[in-house]
């Protein structure tokens, strides 16, 4: 056993760890930080990737006992700088709107490896992207869209104007789209209702999806009305009734955009 002081996302954690305990085990089992996924648990898939002093490492094999020497550990939870889609890191936003994900198991690892890659190489070629993400595996085979997302994120981080493959649209509780004016009206009405109604910790029933989860914002991944928010080829032919809300909770959990109190 060893006492270590871990610096995770800028916060210090003083705790005792087993010498054989991995960083992923410490973050999940001791600290309750669900900031990385566990895939193979053999350092082969990269799903658990986090950054240690800016370099991507596999959290399932890095020992926590060796991480208490002042290293700065960065996870996907520290990337957003504000609420909503606008507050996401450019890499997160690109993966979301350019379809660089499918089941989501590998997404956090790909995002962290991409952040490390673009920090070292702001304008990578396709071959350099492939090399930089060689330690990450997507079993769903979304590599083409992942590379597109990386290129788009790189362009945005360089200050260039970018256009994503899909547009984020706000939908109401029945799944229908809202225009910009109606969106502002609905936002004002929601703010007024929350200001005058007793605080219950949840959203009004009119904005709560049928699943019972209280999501802060309903955002559709598809640019076309009535389709599922996952717009990969596997789901292109899948339709949902207009009365069913397009709940973004799965991808919100993946990208850590939904506060823990609302899940």
Secondary structure, DSSP 8 states (H G I E B T S, - for coil): -EEEEEEETTEEEEEEE-TT-BHHHIIIIIS----S--SSSSSSS-TTEEEETTEEEETTTSBGGGS-SS-EEE-GGGT--SSTGGGS-HHHHHHHHTT--SSSTTHHHHHHHHHHHHHH-TT--HHHHHHHTTT---TT--HHHHHHHHHHHHHHHTT-----SS--EEB-TTS-B--HHHHHHHHHHHHHHHHHS---SS--GGGS-TTS---S--EES-SSTTB-S--SGGGTT-B--TTS----HHHHHHHT-S-GGG-
